[in-house]
Amino acid sequence: MSIAKLHVKKNDMIKVIAGKEKGKTGKILRVFPAKGRVVVEGLNLIKRHTRPTQVQPEGGIVEKEAALSISNVMLVCASCGDATRTGIRTLDDSSRVRYCKKCNEIVDK
């Protein structure tokens, strides 16, 4: 099975559009293209019970971010400040960039 092209990348600001975290925004920390999931900073927190190790001698209950489905997030455009759909445009130097379909501004820097 081939890996699908994704509409978001690492370090993008996104807004969650479905699920228990609906309406919240955050920055993408990790992207899993094969699974179609993303990890967002400070969202979808779970409690992980960890055993004491040499790295973490205290162990205990640790809160960490779990992955969200990529279909439940939308990119937040920096210029219009709203969650928006994106398209792909080819520039004169034959580079491909994402653009906001609301304000027509280029998202990639």
Secondary structure, DSSP 8 states (H G I E B T S, - for coil): ------S--TT-EEEE-SSTTTT-EEEEEEEETTTTEEEETT-SEEEEEE---SSSSS-EEEEEE-EEEGGGEEEE-TTT-SEE-EEEEE-TTS-EEEEETTT--B---
